[in-house]
């Protein structure tokens, strides 16, 4: 399955690209198929690729102190994952597993770095769009934390949640 230019350019992560730039990215995309309940990315590994779900759904889960991993999100067609490890060399903070059959494509960091050499403005757009996706997720997390803090029974956890929020914004000095 080849991803079409129009499909690619309709995704938030690739908005603002010129047709030629989107074509370069399309040529670099590798499509993969996953069966139901198949792990696509493992928490702790470091695979610097940006993944795009073309068909199907996935769950994002993370290991916690309890025995069972906690589900953080459900992803559907058009959603991306792997963006944090794509933009920095770091292990994946969560695992991604297919719910049913999934078709996804990945854009490897090596291909992105090649785009950066030949079309730096396109690489900047992709990076800027990734930052927007991460900012939206952070904003949703802020809203969620505020909702937790505002609950009537939240008094006993308020300091804990405020410390969490403070930790998220630590080390942002220029």
ROKOLBA-656325 format. One record per atom (N, C-alpha, C): residue in three letters; atom name; x negated, y negated, z; residue number from 1. Coordinates in Angstrom, 2 decimals, decimal comma, always signed. Each point is the difference from the previous one (the first is absolute). Example, Ala and Ser with C-alpha at 12.3 -4.5 7.8 and 13.67 -1.06 7.14 Angstrom:
% residues 2
ALA/N/-13,19/+5,69/+7,80/1 $
ALA/CA/+0,89/-1,19/+0,00/1 $
ALA/C/-0,90/-1,20/+0,00/1 $
SER/N/+0,35/-1,05/-0,72/2 $
SER/CA/-0,82/-1,19/+0,06/2 $
SER/C/+0,77/-1,09/+0,73/2 $
% end
This chain:
% residues 174
UNK/N/-0,86/+1,19/+0,00/1 $
UNK/CA/+0,86/-1,19/+0,00/1 $
UNK/C/-0,89/-1,23/+0,00/1 $
UNK/N/+0,13/-0,81/-0,98/2 $
UNK/CA/-0,77/-1,24/-0,07/2 $
UNK/C/+0,86/-1,14/+0,51/2 $
UNK/N/-0,62/-0,82/+0,81/3 $
UNK/CA/+0,73/-1,16/+0,50/3 $
UNK/C/-0,02/-1,06/-1,10/3 $
UNK/N/+1,14/-0,59/-0,26/4 $
UNK/CA/+0,12/-1,01/-1,04/4 $
UNK/C/-0,39/-1,37/+0,53/4 $
UNK/N/-0,44/-0,84/-0,90/5 $
UNK/CA/-0,40/-1,35/+0,38/5 $
UNK/C/+1,12/-0,74/+0,74/5 $
UNK/N/+1,23/+0,08/-0,52/6 $
UNK/CA/+1,11/-0,71/+0,64/6 $
UNK/C/+0,24/+0,53/+1,40/6 $
UNK/N/-0,13/+1,33/+0,18/7 $
UNK/CA/+0,17/+0,58/+1,33/7 $
UNK/C/-1,08/-0,53/+0,94/7 $
UNK/N/-1,22/-0,02/-0,48/8 $
UNK/CA/-1,12/-0,47/+0,82/8 $
UNK/C/+0,19/-1,45/+0,40/8 $
UNK/N/+0,34/-0,83/-0,97/9 $
UNK/CA/+0,11/-1,43/+0,27/9 $
UNK/C/+1,22/-0,35/+0,85/9 $
UNK/N/+0,94/+0,93/+0,13/10 $
UNK/CA/+1,16/-0,26/+0,85/10 $
UNK/C/-0,31/+0,25/+1,47/10 $
UNK/N/-1,12/+0,67/+0,29/11 $
UNK/CA/-0,38/+0,28/+1,38/11 $
UNK/C/-0,64/-1,23/+0,62/11 $
UNK/N/+0,34/-0,26/+1,26/12 $
UNK/CA/-0,52/-1,17/+0,70/12 $
UNK/C/-1,53/-0,04/-0,04/12 $
UNK/N/-0,62/+1,13/+0,14/13 $
UNK/CA/-1,45/+0,08/+0,11/13 $
UNK/C/-0,71/-0,47/-1,29/13 $
UNK/N/+0,70/+0,06/-1,15/14 $
UNK/CA/-0,61/-0,37/-1,27/14 $
UNK/C/+0,67/-1,20/-0,66/14 $
UNK/N/+0,81/-0,74/+0,75/15 $
UNK/CA/+0,66/-1,16/-0,59/15 $
UNK/C/-1,01/-1,07/-0,37/15 $
UNK/N/+0,31/-0,71/-1,08/16 $
UNK/CA/-0,84/-1,10/-0,43/16 $
UNK/C/-1,12/+0,40/-0,94/16 $
UNK/N/-0,11/+1,27/-0,34/17 $
UNK/CA/-1,05/+0,44/-0,91/17 $
UNK/C/+0,40/-0,28/-1,45/17 $
UNK/N/-0,99/-0,27/-0,81/18 $
UNK/CA/+0,21/-0,10/-1,44/18 $
UNK/C/+0,15/+1,42/-0,56/18 $
UNK/N/+0,64/+0,14/-1,16/19 $
UNK/CA/+0,19/+1,32/-0,60/19 $
UNK/C/-1,31/+0,75/-0,19/19 $
UNK/N/-1,03/-0,68/-0,44/20 $
UNK/CA/-1,30/+0,65/-0,22/20 $
UNK/C/-0,59/+0,52/+1,32/20 $
UNK/N/+0,14/-0,80/+1,05/21 $
UNK/CA/-0,51/+0,41/+1,32/21 $
UNK/C/+0,78/+1,21/+0,52/21 $
UNK/N/+1,32/-0,06/-0,14/22 $
UNK/CA/+0,83/+1,13/+0,42/22 $
UNK/C/-0,34/+1,24/-0,81/22 $
UNK/N/-0,29/-0,18/-1,27/23 $
UNK/CA/-0,39/+1,12/-0,86/23 $
UNK/C/-1,29/+0,65/+0,48/23 $
UNK/N/-0,95/-0,82/+0,43/24 $
UNK/CA/-1,26/+0,53/+0,53/24 $
UNK/C/+0,26/+0,84/+1,24/24 $
UNK/N/+0,89/-0,48/+0,86/25 $
UNK/CA/+0,33/+0,75/+1,22/25 $
UNK/C/+0,73/+1,28/-0,36/25 $
UNK/N/+0,95/-0,07/-0,93/26 $
UNK/CA/+0,74/+1,20/-0,41/26 $
UNK/C/-0,93/+1,09/-0,50/26 $
UNK/N/-1,00/-0,39/-0,78/27 $
UNK/CA/-0,96/+0,98/-0,52/27 $
UNK/C/-0,78/+0,69/+1,11/27 $
UNK/N/-0,21/-0,69/+1,11/28 $
UNK/CA/-0,79/+0,56/+1,10/28 $
UNK/C/+0,84/+0,84/+0,97/28 $
UNK/N/+1,33/-0,12/-0,05/29 $
UNK/CA/+0,85/+0,72/+0,95/29 $
UNK/C/-0,04/+1,50/-0,25/29 $
UNK/N/-0,07/+0,75/+1,06/30 $
UNK/CA/+0,04/+1,46/-0,05/30 $
UNK/C/+1,31/+0,46/+0,64/30 $
UNK/N/+0,79/+0,76/-0,74/31 $
UNK/CA/+1,29/+0,46/+0,50/31 $
UNK/C/-0,15/+1,39/+0,62/31 $
UNK/N/+0,66/+0,21/+1,13/32 $
UNK/CA/-0,02/+1,28/+0,70/32 $
UNK/C/+1,41/+0,38/+0,40/32 $
UNK/N/+0,23/+1,31/+0,08/33 $
UNK/CA/+1,29/+0,52/+0,43/33 $
UNK/C/-0,21/+0,77/+1,30/33 $
UNK/N/+0,92/-0,19/+0,95/34 $
UNK/CA/-0,07/+0,65/+1,29/34 $
UNK/C/+1,31/+0,72/+0,28/34 $
UNK/N/-0,12/+1,20/+0,53/35 $
UNK/CA/+1,18/+0,76/+0,39/35 $
UNK/C/+0,52/-0,51/+1,33/35 $
UNK/N/+1,21/+0,42/+0,34/36 $
UNK/CA/+0,60/-0,38/+1,27/36 $
UNK/C/-0,90/+0,39/+1,16/36 $
UNK/N/-0,08/-0,88/+0,99/37 $
UNK/CA/-0,74/+0,23/+1,24/37 $
UNK/C/-1,52/+0,17/-0,23/37 $
UNK/N/-0,51/-0,67/-1,01/38 $
UNK/CA/-1,43/+0,06/-0,31/38 $
UNK/C/-0,68/-1,28/+0,49/38 $
UNK/N/-1,14/+0,14/+0,66/39 $
UNK/CA/-0,74/-1,16/+0,48/39 $
UNK/C/-0,75/-0,63/-1,18/39 $
UNK/N/+0,18/-1,30/-0,15/40 $
UNK/CA/-0,67/-0,75/-1,07/40 $
UNK/C/-1,25/-0,66/+0,55/40 $
UNK/N/+0,10/-0,63/+1,17/41 $
UNK/CA/-1,14/-0,61/+0,69/41 $
UNK/C/+0,01/+0,46/+1,45/41 $
UNK/N/-1,18/+0,25/+0,52/42 $
UNK/CA/-0,14/+0,39/+1,41/42 $
UNK/C/-0,55/-1,16/+0,81/42 $
UNK/N/+0,63/-0,25/+1,13/43 $
UNK/CA/-0,50/-0,98/+0,96/43 $
UNK/C/-1,45/+0,35/+0,33/43 $
UNK/N/-0,86/-1,00/+0,01/44 $
UNK/CA/-1,41/+0,20/+0,35/44 $
UNK/C/-0,91/+0,18/-1,20/44 $
UNK/N/+0,54/+0,42/-1,14/45 $
UNK/CA/-0,82/+0,09/-1,21/45 $
UNK/C/-0,14/-1,39/-0,61/45 $
UNK/N/-0,95/-0,15/-0,88/46 $
UNK/CA/-0,20/-1,30/-0,65/46 $
UNK/C/-0,08/+0,20/-1,51/46 $
UNK/N/+1,14/-0,16/-0,63/47 $
UNK/CA/+0,09/+0,09/-1,46/47 $
UNK/C/+0,45/-1,37/-0,47/47 $
UNK/N/-0,88/-0,72/-0,63/48 $
UNK/CA/+0,31/-1,38/-0,36/48 $
UNK/C/+0,76/-0,05/-1,32/48 $
UNK/N/+1,30/+0,30/+0,09/49 $
UNK/CA/+0,90/-0,07/-1,14/49 $
UNK/C/+1,31/-0,63/+0,44/49 $
UNK/N/+0,57/-0,74/-0,91/50 $
UNK/CA/+1,32/-0,58/+0,19/50 $
UNK/C/+0,99/+0,93/-0,68/50 $
UNK/N/+0,97/+0,51/+0,74/51 $
UNK/CA/+0,97/+0,95/-0,52/51 $
UNK/C/+1,34/-0,69/-0,25/51 $
UNK/N/+0,66/+0,38/-1,09/52 $
UNK/CA/+1,31/-0,53/-0,36/52 $
UNK/C/+0,93/+1,19/-0,18/52 $
UNK/N/+1,11/+0,00/+0,71/53 $
UNK/CA/+0,98/+1,07/-0,15/53 $
UNK/C/+0,85/-0,29/-1,23/53 $
UNK/N/-0,04/+0,90/-0,95/54 $
UNK/CA/+0,79/-0,15/-1,22/54 $
UNK/C/+1,37/+0,66/+0,14/54 $
UNK/N/+0,03/+1,15/+0,67/55 $
UNK/CA/+1,25/+0,73/+0,19/55 $
UNK/C/-0,08/+0,78/+1,30/55 $
UNK/N/+1,08/-0,01/+0,76/56 $
UNK/CA/+0,06/+0,75/+1,24/56 $
UNK/C/-0,17/-0,89/+1,22/56 $
UNK/N/-0,12/+0,67/+1,16/57 $
UNK/CA/-0,16/-0,71/+1,27/57 $
UNK/C/-1,08/+0,66/+0,84/57 $
UNK/N/-0,61/-0,81/+0,84/58 $
UNK/CA/-1,06/+0,46/+0,91/58 $
UNK/C/+0,26/-0,54/+1,40/58 $
UNK/N/-0,62/+0,63/+0,97/59 $
UNK/CA/+0,01/-0,53/+1,36/59 $
UNK/C/-1,41/-0,38/+0,39/59 $
UNK/N/-0,09/-1,07/+0,76/60 $
UNK/CA/-1,26/-0,45/+0,57/60 $
UNK/C/+0,03/+0,39/+1,47/60 $
UNK/N/-1,01/+0,74/+0,45/61 $
UNK/CA/-0,03/+0,40/+1,40/61 $
UNK/C/-1,40/-0,22/+0,57/61 $
UNK/N/-0,03/-0,12/+1,31/62 $
UNK/CA/-1,26/-0,26/+0,70/62 $
UNK/C/-0,06/+0,84/+1,26/62 $
UNK/N/-1,18/+0,52/+0,27/63 $
UNK/CA/-0,20/+0,77/+1,22/63 $
UNK/C/+0,06/-0,93/+1,20/63 $
UNK/N/+0,62/+0,48/+1,03/64 $
UNK/CA/+0,09/-0,74/+1,26/64 $
UNK/C/-0,45/+0,92/+1,12/64 $
UNK/N/+0,09/-0,47/+1,20/65 $
UNK/CA/-0,42/+0,82/+1,13/65 $
UNK/C/+0,90/+1,20/+0,20/65 $
UNK/N/+1,24/-0,07/-0,49/66 $
UNK/CA/+0,90/+1,14/+0,11/66 $
UNK/C/-0,40/+1,05/-1,05/66 $
UNK/N/+0,53/+1,17/+0,11/67 $
UNK/CA/-0,37/+1,10/-0,88/67 $
UNK/C/+0,44/-0,23/-1,45/67 $
UNK/N/+1,14/-0,64/-0,19/68 $
UNK/CA/+0,53/-0,19/-1,35/68 $
UNK/C/-0,36/-1,36/-0,55/68 $
UNK/N/-0,39/-0,05/-1,28/69 $
UNK/CA/-0,23/-1,31/-0,63/69 $
UNK/C/+1,28/-0,82/-0,02/69 $
UNK/N/-0,13/-1,30/+0,06/70 $
UNK/CA/+1,14/-0,91/-0,02/70 $
UNK/C/+0,21/-0,51/-1,43/70 $
UNK/N/+1,23/+0,06/-0,46/71 $
UNK/CA/+0,31/-0,51/-1,32/71 $
UNK/C/+0,11/-1,52/+0,09/71 $
UNK/N/-0,78/-0,67/-0,83/72 $
UNK/CA/-0,03/-1,46/+0,00/72 $
UNK/C/+0,90/-0,61/-1,07/72 $
UNK/N/+0,12/+0,71/-1,13/73 $
UNK/CA/+0,78/-0,57/-1,11/73 $
UNK/C/+0,35/+1,08/-1,01/73 $
UNK/N/+0,99/-0,33/-0,81/74 $
UNK/CA/+0,35/+0,80/-1,17/74 $
UNK/C/-0,29/-0,87/-1,21/74 $
UNK/N/-0,63/+0,58/-0,99/75 $
UNK/CA/-0,33/-0,71/-1,23/75 $
UNK/C/+0,76/+0,61/-1,16/75 $
UNK/N/+0,36/-0,84/-0,97/76 $
UNK/CA/+0,76/+0,47/-1,15/76 $
UNK/C/-0,68/-0,47/-1,29/76 $
UNK/N/+0,57/+0,35/-1,11/77 $
UNK/CA/-0,55/-0,39/-1,30/77 $
UNK/C/-0,22/-1,51/-0,05/77 $
UNK/N/-1,18/-0,40/-0,46/78 $
UNK/CA/-0,37/-1,41/-0,07/78 $
UNK/C/-0,82/-0,47/+1,18/78 $
UNK/N/+0,01/+0,76/+1,10/79 $
UNK/CA/-0,79/-0,35/+1,18/79 $
UNK/C/-1,45/+0,41/-0,20/79 $
UNK/N/-0,88/-0,67/+0,72/80 $
UNK/CA/-1,44/+0,30/-0,07/80 $
UNK/C/-0,48/+0,43/+1,38/80 $
UNK/N/-1,11/+0,74/-0,01/81 $
UNK/CA/-0,67/+0,35/+1,25/81 $
UNK/C/-1,49/+0,14/-0,29/81 $
UNK/N/-0,77/+0,03/+1,07/82 $
UNK/CA/-1,46/+0,07/-0,13/82 $
UNK/C/-0,66/-1,35/-0,15/82 $
UNK/N/+0,81/-1,08/+0,08/83 $
UNK/CA/-0,54/-1,34/-0,28/83 $
UNK/C/-1,02/-0,46/+1,02/83 $
UNK/N/+0,14/+0,42/+1,26/84 $
UNK/CA/-0,96/-0,46/+1,01/84 $
UNK/C/-1,39/+0,59/-0,27/84 $
UNK/N/-0,07/+1,28/-0,34/85 $
UNK/CA/-1,29/+0,62/-0,30/85 $
UNK/C/-0,49/-0,40/-1,39/85 $
UNK/N/+0,91/-0,46/-0,84/86 $
UNK/CA/-0,38/-0,46/-1,34/86 $
UNK/C/-0,81/-1,28/+0,08/86 $
UNK/N/+0,40/-0,91/+0,90/87 $
UNK/CA/-0,66/-1,30/+0,07/87 $
UNK/C/-1,18/-0,03/+0,96/87 $
UNK/N/-0,14/+1,02/+0,85/88 $
UNK/CA/-1,15/+0,05/+0,90/88 $
UNK/C/-0,37/+1,45/+0,22/88 $
UNK/N/-1,27/+0,24/+0,22/89 $
UNK/CA/-0,46/+1,35/+0,24/89 $
UNK/C/+0,32/+0,38/+1,44/89 $
UNK/N/+1,05/+0,77/+0,15/90 $
UNK/CA/+0,46/+0,43/+1,32/90 $
UNK/C/+0,86/+1,24/-0,18/90 $
UNK/N/+0,04/+0,83/+1,01/91 $
UNK/CA/+0,86/+1,19/-0,08/91 $
UNK/C/+1,47/-0,39/-0,07/91 $
UNK/N/+0,79/+0,88/-0,60/92 $
UNK/CA/+1,45/-0,22/-0,06/92 $
UNK/C/+0,56/-0,01/+1,41/92 $
UNK/N/+0,86/-0,95/+0,27/93 $
UNK/CA/+0,58/-0,13/+1,34/93 $
UNK/C/+1,21/+0,90/+0,18/93 $
UNK/N/+0,47/+0,63/-1,07/94 $
UNK/CA/+1,17/+0,86/+0,07/94 $
UNK/C/-0,08/+1,06/-1,09/94 $
UNK/N/+0,85/+0,99/+0,11/95 $
UNK/CA/+0,11/+1,04/-1,02/95 $
UNK/C/+1,24/-0,26/-0,84/95 $
UNK/N/-0,06/+0,44/-1,26/96 $
UNK/CA/+1,12/-0,13/-0,92/96 $
UNK/C/+0,36/+1,41/-0,45/96 $
UNK/N/+1,28/+0,33/+0,13/97 $
UNK/CA/+0,47/+1,34/-0,39/97 $
UNK/C/+1,25/-0,15/-0,86/97 $
UNK/N/+0,10/+0,81/-1,04/98 $
UNK/CA/+1,17/-0,02/-0,87/98 $
UNK/C/+1,19/+0,60/+0,74/98 $
UNK/N/+1,18/-0,58/-0,22/99 $
UNK/CA/+1,23/+0,55/+0,58/99 $
UNK/C/+0,53/+1,07/-0,95/99 $
UNK/N/+0,17/-0,35/-1,25/100 $
UNK/CA/+0,38/+0,93/-1,05/100 $
UNK/C/-1,10/-0,05/-1,05/100 $
UNK/N/+0,31/+0,38/-1,22/101 $
UNK/CA/-0,98/-0,12/-1,06/101 $
UNK/C/-0,30/-1,48/-0,23/101 $
UNK/N/-1,28/-0,32/-0,16/102 $
UNK/CA/-0,44/-1,38/-0,16/102 $
UNK/C/-0,95/-0,10/-1,18/102 $
UNK/N/+0,17/-1,03/-0,77/103 $
UNK/CA/-0,97/-0,37/-1,03/103 $
UNK/C/-0,56/-1,35/+0,40/103 $
UNK/N/-1,31/-0,08/+0,05/104 $
UNK/CA/-0,66/-1,24/+0,40/104 $
UNK/C/-1,22/-0,20/-0,88/104 $
UNK/N/-0,43/-1,23/-0,10/105 $
UNK/CA/-1,25/-0,26/-0,71/105 $
UNK/C/-0,92/-0,76/+0,94/105 $
UNK/N/-1,29/+0,14/-0,25/106 $
UNK/CA/-0,95/-0,70/+0,85/106 $
UNK/C/-0,94/-0,84/-0,86/106 $
UNK/N/-0,39/-1,09/+0,59/107 $
UNK/CA/-0,94/-0,94/-0,60/107 $
UNK/C/-1,22/+0,00/+0,90/107 $
UNK/N/-1,08/+0,55/-0,50/108 $
UNK/CA/-1,21/+0,17/+0,80/108 $
UNK/C/-0,73/-1,33/+0,20/108 $
UNK/N/-0,63/-0,12/+1,13/109 $
UNK/CA/-0,78/-1,20/+0,33/109 $
UNK/C/-1,07/-0,25/-1,06/109 $
UNK/N/-0,62/+1,06/-0,50/110 $
UNK/CA/-1,04/-0,15/-1,03/110 $
UNK/C/+0,56/-0,69/-1,24/110 $
UNK/N/+1,23/+0,36/-0,40/111 $
UNK/CA/+0,63/-0,63/-1,16/111 $
UNK/C/+0,34/-1,46/+0,29/111 $
UNK/N/+0,42/-0,28/+1,23/112 $
UNK/CA/+0,27/-1,37/+0,40/112 $
UNK/C/-1,28/-0,85/-0,07/112 $
UNK/N/-1,11/+0,56/+0,47/113 $
UNK/CA/-1,27/-0,74/-0,03/113 $
UNK/C/-0,44/-0,27/-1,44/113 $
UNK/N/+0,31/+0,89/-0,91/114 $
UNK/CA/-0,28/-0,23/-1,42/114 $
UNK/C/+0,88/-1,14/-0,52/114 $
UNK/N/+1,27/-0,01/+0,40/115 $
UNK/CA/+0,90/-1,10/-0,38/115 $
UNK/C/-0,55/-1,33/+0,55/115 $
UNK/N/-0,50/+0,04/+1,21/116 $
UNK/CA/-0,57/-1,20/+0,62/116 $
UNK/C/-1,14/-0,57/-0,84/116 $
UNK/N/-0,81/+0,86/-0,59/117 $
UNK/CA/-1,12/-0,46/-0,83/117 $
UNK/C/+0,48/-0,66/-1,29/117 $
UNK/N/+0,99/+0,61/-0,66/118 $
UNK/CA/+0,39/-0,49/-1,32/118 $
UNK/C/+1,17/-0,98/+0,02/118 $
UNK/N/+0,85/+0,10/+1,02/119 $
UNK/CA/+1,16/-0,89/+0,12/119 $
UNK/C/+0,20/-0,40/+1,46/119 $
UNK/N/-0,90/-0,84/+0,54/120 $
UNK/CA/+0,09/-0,35/+1,42/120 $
UNK/C/+1,33/-0,64/+0,40/120 $
UNK/N/+0,63/-0,74/-0,91/121 $
UNK/CA/+1,29/-0,61/+0,33/121 $
UNK/C/+1,08/+1,06/+0,19/121 $
UNK/N/-0,06/+1,08/-0,74/122 $
UNK/CA/+0,96/+1,10/+0,16/122 $
UNK/C/-0,24/+0,71/+1,33/122 $
UNK/N/-1,26/+0,22/+0,33/123 $
UNK/CA/-0,33/+0,65/+1,28/123 $
UNK/C/+0,46/-0,89/+1,16/123 $
UNK/N/-0,15/-1,31/-0,16/124 $
UNK/CA/+0,47/-0,92/+1,04/124 $
UNK/C/+1,52/+0,11/+0,16/124 $
UNK/N/+0,74/+0,10/-1,10/125 $
UNK/CA/+1,47/+0,12/+0,09/125 $
UNK/C/+0,39/+1,28/+0,73/125 $
UNK/N/-0,66/+1,11/-0,35/126 $
UNK/CA/+0,30/+1,27/+0,67/126 $
UNK/C/-0,30/-0,11/+1,49/126 $
UNK/N/-1,15/-0,57/+0,35/127 $
UNK/CA/-0,38/-0,16/+1,41/127 $
UNK/C/+0,99/-0,91/+0,72/127 $
UNK/N/+0,39/-1,08/-0,63/128 $
UNK/CA/+0,97/-0,92/+0,58/128 $
UNK/C/+1,35/+0,69/+0,23/128 $
UNK/N/+0,41/+0,82/-0,95/129 $
UNK/CA/+1,27/+0,73/+0,14/129 $
UNK/C/-0,08/+1,04/+1,12/129 $
UNK/N/-1,15/+0,65/+0,15/130 $
UNK/CA/-0,19/+0,94/+1,10/130 $
UNK/C/+0,10/-0,75/+1,33/130 $
UNK/N/-0,61/-1,18/+0,06/131 $
UNK/CA/+0,09/-0,82/+1,23/131 $
UNK/C/+1,45/-0,35/+0,30/131 $
UNK/N/+0,79/-0,29/-1,03/132 $
UNK/CA/+1,42/-0,32/+0,21/132 $
UNK/C/+0,76/+1,20/+0,55/132 $
UNK/N/-0,29/+1,19/-0,51/133 $
UNK/CA/+0,65/+1,22/+0,50/133 $
UNK/C/-0,36/+0,20/+1,47/133 $
UNK/N/-1,27/-0,16/+0,34/134 $
UNK/CA/-0,43/+0,18/+1,39/134 $
UNK/C/+0,60/-1,08/+0,90/134 $
UNK/N/+0,11/-1,23/-0,51/135 $
UNK/CA/+0,60/-1,08/+0,79/135 $
UNK/C/+1,48/+0,29/+0,27/135 $
UNK/N/+0,71/+0,53/-0,98/136 $
UNK/CA/+1,40/+0,35/+0,20/136 $
UNK/C/+0,14/+1,09/+1,07/136 $
UNK/N/-0,89/+0,98/-0,04/137 $
UNK/CA/+0,05/+1,06/+1,01/137 $
UNK/C/-0,30/-0,56/+1,38/137 $
UNK/N/-0,96/-0,90/+0,10/138 $
UNK/CA/-0,32/-0,62/+1,28/138 $
UNK/C/+1,17/-0,84/+0,50/138 $
UNK/N/+0,66/-0,70/-0,90/139 $
UNK/CA/+1,17/-0,79/+0,39/139 $
UNK/C/+1,12/+0,90/+0,54/139 $
UNK/N/+0,24/+1,15/-0,65/140 $
UNK/CA/+1,01/+0,94/+0,50/140 $
UNK/C/-0,40/+0,53/+1,38/140 $
UNK/N/-1,30/+0,25/+0,20/141 $
UNK/CA/-0,46/+0,47/+1,30/141 $
UNK/C/+0,21/-1,09/+1,06/141 $
UNK/N/-0,29/-1,25/-0,33/142 $
UNK/CA/+0,24/-1,11/+0,93/142 $
UNK/C/+1,47/-0,06/+0,40/142 $
UNK/N/+0,88/+0,12/-0,98/143 $
UNK/CA/+1,44/-0,04/+0,27/143 $
UNK/C/+0,38/+1,15/+0,92/143 $
UNK/N/-0,51/+1,18/-0,29/144 $
UNK/CA/+0,31/+1,18/+0,81/144 $
UNK/C/-0,48/-0,19/+1,44/144 $
UNK/N/-1,23/-0,49/+0,18/145 $
UNK/CA/-0,52/-0,21/+1,35/145 $
UNK/C/+0,85/-1,02/+0,74/145 $
UNK/N/+0,40/-1,08/-0,66/146 $
UNK/CA/+0,85/-1,00/+0,65/146 $
UNK/C/+1,35/+0,59/+0,41/146 $
UNK/N/+0,56/+0,86/-0,85/147 $
UNK/CA/+1,26/+0,66/+0,35/147 $
UNK/C/-0,19/+0,89/+1,22/147 $
UNK/N/-1,12/+0,69/+0,08/148 $
UNK/CA/-0,28/+0,84/+1,17/148 $
UNK/C/-0,13/-0,84/+1,27/148 $
UNK/N/-0,72/-1,10/-0,10/149 $
UNK/CA/-0,24/-0,87/+1,15/149 $
UNK/C/+1,31/-0,63/+0,48/149 $
UNK/N/+0,93/-0,25/-0,92/150 $
UNK/CA/+1,27/-0,64/+0,35/150 $
UNK/C/+1,03/+0,96/+0,58/150 $
UNK/N/-0,26/+1,29/-0,01/151 $
UNK/CA/+0,96/+0,95/+0,57/151 $
UNK/C/+0,11/-0,21/+1,51/151 $
UNK/N/+1,19/+0,22/+0,55/152 $
UNK/CA/+0,20/-0,20/+1,45/152 $
UNK/C/-0,94/+0,84/+0,87/152 $
UNK/N/-0,31/+1,20/-0,42/153 $
UNK/CA/-0,86/+0,86/+0,80/153 $
UNK/C/-1,49/-0,16/-0,35/153 $
UNK/N/-0,33/-1,05/-0,73/154 $
UNK/CA/-1,36/-0,18/-0,49/154 $
UNK/C/-0,94/-0,65/+1,00/154 $
UNK/N/+0,51/-0,50/+1,09/155 $
UNK/CA/-0,83/-0,73/+0,96/155 $
UNK/C/-1,21/+0,82/+0,43/155 $
UNK/N/+0,20/+1,27/+0,25/156 $
UNK/CA/-1,10/+0,84/+0,47/156 $
UNK/C/-1,06/+0,26/-1,06/156 $
UNK/N/+0,32/-0,21/-1,28/157 $
UNK/CA/-0,96/+0,23/-1,09/157 $
UNK/C/-0,46/-1,30/-0,68/157 $
UNK/N/+0,54/-1,13/+0,42/158 $
UNK/CA/-0,27/-1,26/-0,68/158 $
UNK/C/-1,50/-0,30/-0,09/158 $
UNK/N/-0,74/+0,16/+1,10/159 $
UNK/CA/-1,45/-0,26/-0,03/159 $
UNK/C/-0,72/+0,93/-0,97/159 $
UNK/N/+0,41/+1,25/-0,01/160 $
UNK/CA/-0,60/+0,98/-0,90/160 $
UNK/C/+0,19/-0,40/-1,46/160 $
UNK/N/+1,23/-0,42/-0,38/161 $
UNK/CA/+0,27/-0,41/-1,37/161 $
UNK/C/-0,70/-1,31/-0,35/161 $
UNK/N/-0,08/-0,90/+0,94/162 $
UNK/CA/-0,71/-1,25/-0,26/162 $
UNK/C/-1,50/+0,27/-0,20/162 $
UNK/N/-0,56/+0,92/+0,78/163 $
UNK/CA/-1,41/+0,38/-0,19/163 $
UNK/C/-0,21/+0,63/-1,37/163 $
UNK/N/+0,96/+0,80/-0,43/164 $
UNK/CA/-0,07/+0,60/-1,33/164 $
UNK/C/-0,04/-1,09/-1,08/164 $
UNK/N/+0,93/-0,92/+0,08/165 $
UNK/CA/+0,05/-1,09/-0,99/165 $
UNK/C/-1,29/-0,80/+0,03/165 $
UNK/N/-0,52/-0,27/+1,17/166 $
UNK/CA/-1,24/-0,75/+0,12/166 $
UNK/C/-1,15/+0,75/-0,65/166 $
UNK/N/-0,04/+1,31/+0,20/167 $
UNK/CA/-1,07/+0,82/-0,59/167 $
UNK/C/+0,06/-0,02/-1,53/167 $
UNK/N/+1,19/-0,06/-0,57/168 $
UNK/CA/+0,14/-0,04/-1,45/168 $
UNK/C/-0,65/-1,25/-0,58/168 $
UNK/N/+0,08/-1,11/+0,73/169 $
UNK/CA/-0,51/-1,27/-0,51/169 $
UNK/C/-1,41/-0,34/+0,50/169 $
UNK/N/-0,67/+0,93/+0,65/170 $
UNK/CA/-1,35/-0,23/+0,50/170 $
UNK/C/-1,00/+0,05/-1,16/170 $
UNK/N/-1,06/-0,74/+0,12/171 $
UNK/CA/-1,11/-0,01/-0,98/171 $
UNK/C/+0,39/-0,62/-1,34/171 $
UNK/N/+0,89/-0,96/+0,00/172 $
UNK/CA/+0,39/-0,68/-1,22/172 $
UNK/C/-0,72/-1,35/-0,15/172 $
UNK/N/-0,99/-0,24/+0,85/173 $
UNK/CA/-0,70/-1,29/-0,04/173 $
UNK/C/-0,84/-0,12/-1,26/173 $
UNK/N/-0,11/-1,22/-0,48/174 $
UNK/CA/-0,82/-0,26/-1,21/174 $
UNK/C/-1,33/-0,57/+0,37/174 $
% end
